[in-house]
Amino acid sequence: MMSIISRKPLPYDSPATYQIVVQGQIDQTWSDCLEGMHRQVTAEADAPVTTLEGKLRDQAALAGVLNTLYEMHLAVISVKRMETSEIAEFDPRKTDKG
């Protein structure tokens, strides 16, 4: 079970960096529909996994990205609002813009 950490309220209408992990491979031609998020594809035993990361203008933009992934019939594994210290962990050398 995941524990909930007490935090100050987060605004839903402000920019934030998100990491979204989906099962499957996303072609870079989908960049515009995914708000220009960076993508990193890794090979897994059963299927490729794509990690998207990028700054979105608000949670409405996040909902738009998630809706696009739904329309692409991709299973969402996780969605995470990134903390400042976590953003540098995403390796841009293994990333395509898209």
VENSUL-V544863 format. One record per backbone hydrogen bond with DSSP energy under -0.5 kcal/mol. CO is the residue of the C=O (numbers start at 1). NH is the residue of the N-H. If there is no record, write none. Layout:
BEGIN
co = {CO:CO}
nh = {NH:NH}
END
This chain:
BEGIN
co = {3:12:16:17:18:19:20:21:21:22:22:23:25:27:28:30:31:31:32:34:37:38:39:40:42:48:49:50:50:51:52:53:54:54:56:58:59:60:61:62:63:64:65:66:67:68:69:70:75:75:78:80:80:83:83:84:84:86:87:90:91:92:96:96}
nh = {5:59:56:82:54:80:52:77:78:24:50:75:27:30:31:34:34:36:35:37:98:53:96:51:49:24:42:22:52:40:20:38:18:56:16:62:63:64:65:66:67:68:69:70:71:72:74:73:23:77:21:19:82:86:87:87:88:89:90:92:94:95:39:98}
END
